[in-house]
């Protein structure tokens, strides 16, 4: 390809302003170039909560968004992941304390499937039964949150710290806690994907299977 052709292709590229979802006030996440709008779809953008809120104390929270719509020179995104940095998680754990984790997959009221991973750090070493009780409390509260809320409301509860505060309030009655955080929340499936999976499962369950006699 000639230098002139390469130059022409570069000139044809447009820059699209990438915006966060409405629940994050359509904050600008950056810009991305493409020679066709469809090539922007599916790109992911990672930022921190601190950058979105202009608050450096929130830089230990990473947020990932995926472009799912393009209009004019704007690219719109959906939330896909909330995750605490490894350095911050390591800083929570002290020698002689216990780290209790849970992995909970839930379905919101508007049929989004989300995996939420809470973590609790105790002030001193807890025994196995106490850790089990704390984990059970975390699971119950995450499931209860999803059972009563939409996807957007669940993510708001995670990002704004309400879910971790609720877990702390309940679990501290079991054993003294230093901290409770949601270390990760990941969008696993959208409503249409969940519906397709359920339909496939029903098709398999209802399929007549003939077994030949030996």
N, C-alpha and C positions, 0 to 999 in steps of 0.2 A: 504493500500500500504506500502511495506517495505521501510526502510530507503535507502536501496540499489537502489530500483527502483526510488525513488525521486531523489537521487543523480545522477542516470544515465540520467534522464530527464533534469536535470539542465545542465549537461555536453553537452547535445545535442543542447542546445540553442546557437544561433549565434547572434552576435551584428551587427546591420546594421547602417551605417553612414547615417544620414538624411541630405539631401541637399536642400537648397532653390531653387526655380525655376531659370532659366537662367537669367531672368530680375533682379534678386537679386544676380547675379554673382555666383550662385551655392555655396553660403556661407554655411558652415557646421552649422546645427542647433542643433546637438547633436547626440546621439546614442540611439537605441531602440533594445531590445532583442526579439527573437522569435524562436520557434523550427521549424517553417515552414514559408517560404517567404510570403505566402498568408495571414498569420495572421498579417503581418505588414500593409497591405493595409487598408486604411480608418482611420488609427491613425492620430490624430491631434497634431501639435506642436505649442506652443505659445512662442513668443519671443518679443523683442522690437526692434524698428528701431535703437535705440542706440546701442544695442548689435551687430546688423548686420553691422553698419557703424563704430563701435568703437568710438561712440560719445555720451557721457553721456547726452548732451543737448536734445537728441532725445528719451530719455527713457520714455517720456510721450505718445509715440505712440506704441500701441500693434499691433502685426501682427500675424495672425493665418494661418498656412499652413496645408494641408491635404496630406498624402502619397497616391499617385495614381499609383506608378510604383516601382518595385523592380528588380534590376539587380545585380547579384553577391552579394557583401556585401554592396551595396549602395541602399538607399531608396530615391526616388525622390518625390517631392511635387508639389502641385499647391496652389496658393494663394486663400484664402477663406474669410479673413476679415482684415480690417484695423479699429482700434478703439482707440480713445483718452482715457486716464485714467480719472476716475471721479474726482480725486483730481485736475487735470489740468483744466478740464472744469469748476469746481467750482471756481478756482482761476481767471478765466477770467471775471466773473460777479461781478460788483461793485454795491453798493447800489445807486439807482437813475438811473441806466442804463436799457436798454431793451435787452432781449435775444430773437432773432428771429431764429426759426428753420424751416427746410423744410425736407420732406421725398419724395425723387424722385426715382422712379423705371424706369430704362432706358434699352434699348437694344443697344449693341455696334454693330459696322459694321460687326463683325464676329459672331454675334448672341449669345453673352453671356448676360444674364439678371442680372443686378446689382442694388442694392438699395444704393443710396448715400444720406447721411444726413448732409447737410451743416448747420452751425450755425454762426450767426453774432451777435456781441455784440456792442451796441452803446455806445457813450461816456456819453450821458444823456438820459433821458426818451423820447422815441419817441411816437408819437400818433398812433392810429390804422391805419390810412391811410398810414403813413410812413412805419410802420411794414409790411403792406400788399404789398407795392411797393418793399420793400427790399426782401421779400419772393418771389415775382414774378420774380425778377431779378435773385435770386439764382436758382430757378427752370429752368428758360430759359437758363442760362449758363451751368447748368449741362446737360440739354437735348441737347444743341448744342455741347457740348464736346463729348457726346456719339454718336451723329449722324455722327461725322466726324472721329472717332477713333476706333481702335480695343480695345479689353478687356485689353491687356497688356499696351497699350498707355493710356487708361483711368486710370488704377491703378497707372502708373508712374506719371500721372498728379496729382493724389490725394496725393501719398506718397511724392513727391518732392515739393508739395505746389503750383504748378502752377495754379491749379483750384481755390484754395482759394484766391490766389493773383488776379486772373481775376475777381472773384466775388467782392473782396474788391474794386478794381479799379472802377467798375461800380456802386456798391451800395453806396459808400461813397458820390456820387453826390446827393443821395436822402437824406441822413442824416449822420452826422459825425460818423464814426465807430472806435471802439477801436481795434477790432480784428475780423477776419473771419477765421474759421477752417472747415475742413471736419471732423465731429466728428465720423462718421462711414461710411464705405463702405463695403458692404457684397455681395459676389457672391451668387445669388439666384438660377440660373439655367445655365447649360452648353448648348451649341448649340443642342446636341442630345436630351436633356430634353425639350428645347423650341420647337423643331420640333415635338416631340411626343405630347406635349400639343396642338400645333396647329392642328395636324392631328386629335386628339380626338375631338377638337372643330368643325372641318369641318365635321366629321362623324356625330356628333349630329345635326348640322345645316341641313345637307342634308337628314337626316333620315325622311322617310315619316311617318307622324303620322295620323292615322285614328281616326276620331271623330265620334262616333255613335250618331245617332239622338235619342233624348229622346223619 
